């Protein structure tokens, strides 16, 4: 089973917040802390999970498209959704 951010935090001895900041490149910690967290990430072969990130951020980088193939004219509705924005664009 894939390693989780919780396991990285436990093995490195740092909080989940610290591990998250290191993963997201937020420079609030010493180089020693960053190096230790990255070493544990390599040891555990940790890979961030896109769906978990979307849930935590409350936004997904998804785009949906639908069209009517029965019509002689070409019409598509595109929909992009995020926590701050929900749009339907007709083309």
C-alpha positions in Angstrom: 0.0 0.0 0.0 1.2 3.5 -0.8 2.7 5.7 1.9 0.6 8.5 3.3 1.6 12.0 4.5 0.8 10.8 8.0 3.4 8.1 7.7 6.0 10.6 6.4 5.2 12.9 9.3 5.5 10.1 11.9 8.8 8.7 10.5 10.4 12.1 10.0 9.4 13.3 13.5 7.7 16.4 12.1 4.1 17.5 11.9 1.8 16.9 9.0 1.8 20.7 8.4 5.6 20.7 8.2 5.6 17.8 5.7 2.9 19.6 3.7 4.9 22.8 3.6 8.0 21.0 2.4 6.0 19.2 -0.3 4.5 22.5 -1.5 7.8 24.4 -1.5 6.9 26.8 1.3 10.3 28.0 2.7 9.4 28.3 6.4 11.7 25.6 7.7 15.5 25.1 8.0 17.4 23.2 5.3 18.0 20.4 7.8 14.2 20.0 8.3 13.6 20.0 4.6 16.3 17.5 3.9 15.1 15.1 6.6 11.5 15.2 5.3 12.6 14.7 1.7 14.8 11.8 2.8 11.8 10.1 4.4 9.7 10.8 1.3 12.4 9.0 -0.8 12.7 6.1 1.7 8.9 5.5 1.8 8.5 6.2 -2.0 5.8 8.7 -1.1 3.8 10.0 -4.0 1.1 12.7 -3.4 -2.4 11.5 -4.3 -4.1 13.9 -6.7 -7.6 13.1 -5.4 -6.5 13.7 -1.7 -5.0 17.0 -2.7 -8.2 18.1 -4.4 -10.3 17.2 -1.4 -7.9 19.0 1.0 -7.8 22.1 -1.2 -11.5 21.9 -2.0 -10.9 22.4 -5.7 -10.1 20.0 -8.5 -8.3 20.8 -11.8 -10.9 19.1 -13.9 -12.7 20.0 -17.1 -15.8 18.4 -18.5 -17.1 18.5 -22.0 -20.4 17.4 -23.6 -21.8 17.8 -27.0 -24.7 16.9 -29.2 -23.7 14.7 -32.1 -27.2 14.3 -33.5 -27.5 18.0 -34.4 -26.2 19.4 -37.7 -24.6 22.3 -35.9 -21.7 21.8 -33.6 -22.4 22.9 -30.0 -20.4 22.1 -26.9 -20.9 23.0 -23.3 -17.7 23.2 -21.2 -17.9 23.2 -17.5 -15.1 24.2 -15.1 -15.7 23.9 -11.3 -13.7 25.0 -8.3 -14.5 26.2 -4.8 -14.4 29.9 -6.0 -15.7 29.5 -9.5 -18.3 27.6 -11.4 -18.8 28.4 -15.0 -20.5 26.9 -18.0 -19.2 28.1 -21.4 -21.0 27.5 -24.6 -19.0 27.3 -27.8 
